[in-house]
C-alpha cells in the first residue's frame, strides 16, 4: 500500500468515526434531555451533573454576557421613569404627550426584542422584559395619576400585559424575563409618585403581577422568582402598614393581607399539590417566612397602637391560624414532616406570645410551664420527637425568662414556687428519658 492509498484510508476511517461520534452525541443529547425531565425537582441531580463539564469562571464572560445587559435595561427603565417624573414636576409637556412618549419607548423596546430574537435571543429577552416593565408603569401612571384611562380598561390592559409576559417567559424559557418584566414593575410607581392616597390601586396592581408570578413559578418551577416576589411584596405591604396605614384603611389591609398570603402559599405548595413533588428545605423556610410576614403585617393593621390586649389578640389568632395549617398538612400532606414541625414551633411560639401579652408576672410563667407539659405529653402520646423537643424548648425558655427577668420582679414566695415547679418538671422529663432510653434511642 502506497502513501496515497494509506492517506485515503485514514481519511475515510476518520470520517466514519466522526459520523459515528456525531450520531452518538445526538443520542446523548436526547438521553440527557429525557434525564432532565425525569429528574425535575431532584436537588441532588441538579447539584451533581456528571454529563455537563464544569467550565472555569470567566469574569469577562459573566460581565459581558450575563451582567451588563441586565444592568443596562434596569438603568434604562429607571431613566425613563425619572424622565417621566421630571416632565411632571416641570410641566414640560402635556399629560397625553408624556403617556404617549412612555408607551412609545416601551413599544420600541418590544419591537427591537422581536427583531433581534432570531440571532440574539438572550439580549432579546432582556429588551422584552424592559418593554413590559415600561408598559406596566405607563398604564399605571395613565390611570392613577392622570385619570386618562377608565379603571376597567387600565386593569384589563395590565391583565393582558401579565398574560402576554407569562406566555413570552415560557416561550423564551428564561427566568430573567419574569424577574425584570414582572417583579421589576413593582418598584416603578415609587419613581414617579408617592402613592400615598391610592393604596388600594397600588396593591391591586401588585396582585395582578403576582398572579402571573405564581403561575410561572408553578409552571416552570422558577422558585427564585417566587422567593424574590414574595420578599418584595411583603416589604412593600409591611412598609405601607407601618408608615402610611390609617385606621379607615383596615378593609384594604385585611383583604390584601390574605390575598398575598394565599397567593404565595399556592406558589410554594402548588407543585406539591399538582405534581406530588417533595418540598425542599428552602420551600419550608419560604413558607415559614410567609407566615411570619403575615403575623407582622397583622400586628401593624390590627394592633397599630401596640396595646397589650391588641397584641395578644393578634398573636392568639395567628397562632390558631398556623395551627389550622398544621392540621391541614397532617390531613393532606402528612409526609411533609419538616414543614409540619416548623409550623408547630411557630404556632407554639405565637401562643406563648399571646400568654405573655395577655397576663403578667408568675401567671405567665405557670401558663408557659403548663403549655410545656401539654406539648411534651402530646409528644409522648403521638410518639413525636418534634413535639417532645418543642416541650423541652418551652421549659428552657421559661427557665431563661425566670433567671433573666422574673428574678428581678418576683417576690420571694413567687421565686420559690417558680423554681420548684421548673426543677421538678426538669427532673420528671429527665426520669422519662432515663427510663425509656432504650426504646427512644434504639428503635
Buried (B, 14 or more C-beta within 10 A) or exposed (E): EEEEEEEEEEEEEEEEEEEEEEEEEEEEEEEEEEEBEEEEBEEEEEEEEEEEEEEEEEEEEEEEEEEEBBEBBBEBBBEBBEBBBEBBEEEEEEBEEBBBBBBEBBBEBBEBBEEBBEEBEBBBBBBBBBBBBBBBBBBBBBBBBBEBBEEEEBBEBBEEBBBBBBEBBBEBEBBBBBBBBBBBBBBBBEBBBEBEEBBEBBBBBBBBBBBBBBBBBBBBBBBEBBBBBBBBBBEBBBEBBEEEBEEEBEEBBBBBBEBBBEBBBBBBBBBBEEEEBBBEEEBBBBBBBBBBBBBBBBBBBBBBEEEEEBBBBBBBBBBBBBBEBBEEBEEEBEEBBBBBBBBBBBBBBBBBBBBBBBBEEBEBBBBBBEBBBEBBEBBBEEEBEBBBBBBBBBBEBBBEBBEEEBEEEBEEEBBEBBBEBBEEBBEEBEEBEEEEEEEBEEE
